[in-house]
């Protein structure tokens, strides 16, 4: 019951954002502006303030990265093998099944359920998450369709505000320096605005998509919400050096719904319905599956 009560406000804000988008109570320009300030300012402030004060030795464990990214690679490869065989071309379906919405859903979840001190494990994953998966998808799409790999597109994955926030926070942490208190206060205020705004943005984004269920969508959703976190839960239990808090964070991140950023990699109209419907269905279904995973991990 505690887990359910903790998750309800998160999905409540997503629902509120969906309502704003569905009823068009916020113009397209207003929604775009909210998303821009959230991802370029508020969320980087969360990452900056969190990692600047975190115990980095706890988070940057090779076992932590292996426990998460080995299942990521396995899911990415398995889904793409099947999807490529069926479509005869590169698709973004493997990315859809392996890419978690760790910023919009993962950070609020971990903060609410496990406490801000557990965010250090989230930061370790976020440092490599988009870089690894977006680079893999870029290579796969280029090779699968016979195109050239775009080096500028790969480098662009490193130049986003979230990564910059993480890097600046880590540098400040390692330097041993301290920001003046007024600057910390400003950063803290910006960070406080991040989570509610991010969840609202997610809801508004979902209002633009329509659920068109199919067998492929159901399989992708089950792979994302069941198979992927199950692999992380199993592997994190085998690898040495991971405490229970770290395992809980990894399972929660793996059990998050598919991230909306995957839609940026859709090149064929045939994939649009499958990807957008999976993002929508996995987000709605996660309201039920996430508490179950949390109870299993905690047990």
N, C-alpha and C positions, 0 to 999 in steps of 0.2 A: 504493500500500500504506500509506503514511503517513496518508493521509486516512481510509482504512478503519479503521486501528488507532485513530485519534483519535475516530471516530464510535462504535466498538463500545462503549466504556464508557457513552456517553449512552443508547444503545438497550438496553444491559444493565440500567441502572437503571429504564428504562421497563418492561422485561420483568419485573424484580423487583417493581415496583409492581403490575403486572398480576397477577402470581402472588399477591401479598398480597390483592388485591381479589377475585380469582377464588376463592381458597381461604378467604376470609373470616378471614384471620389477624389482620386489623385490623377492629374493629367499625365500624359506620357512624358512631357518635359519634367514635371515634378518628380515622377518615379525615377526617371533617368538621373536627375540631380541627386535624389536621395541615395541611389545605388552608387553614384560616383563618390560622394562624400563619405559614404560608409566604407567603401573598399580602398579609397585613396588616403583617408585620414583616420577614421574611427578604428577600423580593424587593425591597421598598422600600429596604432597607439596601444591596443591590447597586447599585441605581440611584443612591441618594444618594452613596455613597462613590465610585462611578465618575465621575459627572458633576461632583462637587465638585473632583476633581483632574484633569479632562480639559482638553484644549486646545479650548475651545468654538469658536474660529474655524475649526477643521478640520471640525467636524461640522455647523454651522449654515449650510450652503451652499444657496442656492436651487436650484442644479443637482442637488444630492443629493436634495432633496425632489421635484423634478420627475421625476427618473429613476425614482423609486419610485411616486409617487402618480398619475402619468398612467396607467401600466399598471393600477394599482389601479382607477381610475375606469373605464377601458376594459373590463376584465374584469367589473366589477360591472354595468355597463350592458348589455353583450352578453348575459351569462347571464340577467339579469333580463328582457330583451326576449323571449328565447326561452321562459323559464320562465313568464312572465306570459301570453304568448300561448297556451301549452299548458294552463295551469291556470285561466286566466280571472280571476286574482286575484294579489295580491302574495304573494311567497314569500321565504324567506330563502336561496334557492339562490345568488343573486349574491353575497351576503355570504359564504357558505360557500366559494365559489371565490376570493374576493379577500382574505379575512381569514386572515393567517398566524399560527401559534402562535409569535410572536416572543419571548414571555417564557419559556415553558417549554422551548422547543426552540432558539429563535434565540440567546438569550444564552449558554447552554452551548456551542452550536456555535461561535459567533464566539470565545468565550473560549478554547476548546480548539484550534481550527484556526488562528486568526489572532492570538491574543494579546489580553490585556486592553486594550491601547492602542487596539485597533480598536473597542472598545465605544462610543466617542464617536459613531460613525456610527449605531449601534443606538439610542442615546439620542435622537438627532435624529428618527429615524423613530417611536420610541415616543411622543414628545411628542404627535404628531398621529394616530397609527395608530388607536387605539380611538375617539378623539373624532371623526375624520372618518368612519370606516366605520359606527360605531354611530349617528351622527347621520344619515348618508345612509339607513341602513336604517330608522330611525325615521320620517323624512320619507316615504320610499317606501311603507312599510307603511301609514302614515296616509292618504296621498293615494290609494294603490292600492285601499284598502278603504273609502275615503270617511269615515275617522275624523278626529278632530282631532289635531294634532301636540301631544304632551305636552312642554311646556317643562321641567317638573321632571325628566322622564326624560332629556332632553338635558343638563341641568345636572348630573345625577348622574354622567354620563360624566367630568366634570371633578373629581369629588369622591372618586375612588377612591385608595387608598393608593399605588399605583404612580405616578400623576401627582403626588401630593403629594411623594413621595420625589424625583422628578425636579426639581420646582420648588424644593424646599428645597436640594438639591445645587447647582442652578444659581445660586441666590441666594448661597450661601456662596462659590461660585467667583468670582462677579462682585464680591462685597464685598471680596475680598482678605484676609479674616479667616481664622484657623486655629483649629480646635477643639483643646482640650487633648488631649495624647497618650492619656490613659486613655479619653476618649470615642471617639477614633479606633479604639482597640483594641477597644472594645465593638462599634462599628459594623462593624469588620472581621470579628470573630467571627460576628456575625449574618449578614454577607454570605457567609461560608464555608459556612454551613448551607443557604443558599438553593438552590444548584443541585441537589445530590442530593435534597433534599426536593421541589423542584419537579418533577423527573423522576419521582420516586416517585408524587407526586400525580397526574401525567398518566397513569401506568400504572394506578393505582387507578381513575381516572375511566373509562379505556377498558374496564376489566373489566365495567363496568355496561352496556355496549352490545354488541350482537350484529351481526356483519357480515351484511347481507342484500343481496348483490350484485344489481345491475340495470344496465341500459344507462345510466340517468341517473347512477347512482353512479359508474360507470366514466368517463363523460364529465366529470363534475365533478372527479374525482380527476386526470384527465389535464390538465384546464384549470388546476387548482391547481398541480400539480407540473411541468408541461411548458410550457404556453402562458404563464402568468403570469411565471415566471422568464425565459423566452425573450424576452419583451417588455422586461423590465427589463435584461437583458444587452444587447440590441440598442440600446435607447434610451440607456443609460448610456455606450455606446461612441460615440454621436453627440454628446452634450452636452459642452461644454468644461468644463475645471476639475476633473474627477473623476480622482483617481489610482487605481491598480490596487487598493489596499487598500479604498477606498470602493466600487469596483465589485464586488469580491468579497463584501463585506458585504451589499450590496443584493441580489445574486443569491442568496446564502444565505438571506436573510430571505424573499425571494419564493418560494424553493423549499421553505420549511418547510411542514409539513402544515397542514390547516385547524385553526383553534383551537376548543377545546371551548366557548368562550363563545358561539359562534354558536347553540348550542342554546337559549339564553335568548330568542332571537327567534322561535322556532317557535311559531306560533299554531294551526296546523291539524295534526291527527293524520297527514294524508297526507304532510306534510313531515318528520315525525319520523324515519321510516325512512331517507329519502334523506340527511338531514343527519347523523344519527348514524353511518350506514354510511360516508359520505364521510370523516368525522373519523377513524373507525377505519381504513379502507383507506388513506387518504392518510398516516397516521402509520406504518403498517406498510411501505408502499411507499417512503416517504421514506428508509428505511434503505438502499435501493439507489440511488434517484435523487439523493440529496444528494451522495454521493461523486462521481457522474458530473458534476453541475453544478460542483462544486468543481474538478475536474480541468479542465473546459472553461474556467471562469473564470480559473484560474491559467495556462492555456496561452495 
